[in-house]
Amino acid sequence: MPELPEVETIRQTLKQLTIGKTIQTVDIYWPKIIQEPDDYHHFIDLIKNQTIHDIRRKGKFLLFDLNQHVLVSHLRMEGKYGVYPQREELMAHTHVVFHFTDGTDLRYRDVRKLGTMHLQERGTELTKKPLLLVAQDPLEADFSLQTFQKKVQKSERNIKNILLDQSVIAGLGNIYVDETLFMAGIHPLTKGLSVTDEQVIQIVEASVATLKDAVKQGGTTIRSYVNSQGQIGMFQQKLNVYGQNDKACRKCEDTIMKIKVNGRGTHYCPSCQPI
């Protein structure tokens, strides 16, 4: 699943390719992707003739700012955007096509058909689902350490699951939670109730450093992630623990372990991250 760095990379790329373009019409081949409004024909009617003025990000969501509406898009497991000439043949698994007045398309592809799109009036997008329950992400300028600390330290869950919860902290998925906990020196099974004030700070600092580095590298290419110009991310070359099981830790040379935490593959160094 694309996490914050991958979505941020896609956002930056799409801004270069689509800002100022006007949507002439839309073709929808898999209506279930359109979550709001309920009738996808109404979605088409509303979005026609609107111009893309900006593209923002909230956690793992892309927000396309239009004239009167905001298109809230979640890529889920394998959603991809690409800009193509309208004359170019559609690729397999293309489910939504935004036709621009300049002769290009913004095309959404999704092998698993799990992505979602909500078209909401501007100014309401943060007050209703799906963004209503999405917490701040650590790269936000006004990220509240105090709010995050309260959510962590009152939880009986393990820290791995806490950090995966988008209502606690947004943008982190399996890859970057493992990398953040390694950098912070915290075992993934540590209970939130046991996390100290100092460790909370370490988690936030580690997440910021990890995410910023990953954004610079264009994200991590695991399975099929590419950005909207078909370029792969390079952060996988800098992963310390994720996918490194049975290899030597870069810090201490102990063997990286892999366990299951609530069904999620979880990687850690037993020496650098003692329970």
Summary of the structure (lengths in Angstrom):
residues: 275
radius of gyration: 19.8
end to end distance: 27.8
largest distance: 59.2
contacts: 900
relative contact order: 0.14
helix: 29%
strand: 25%
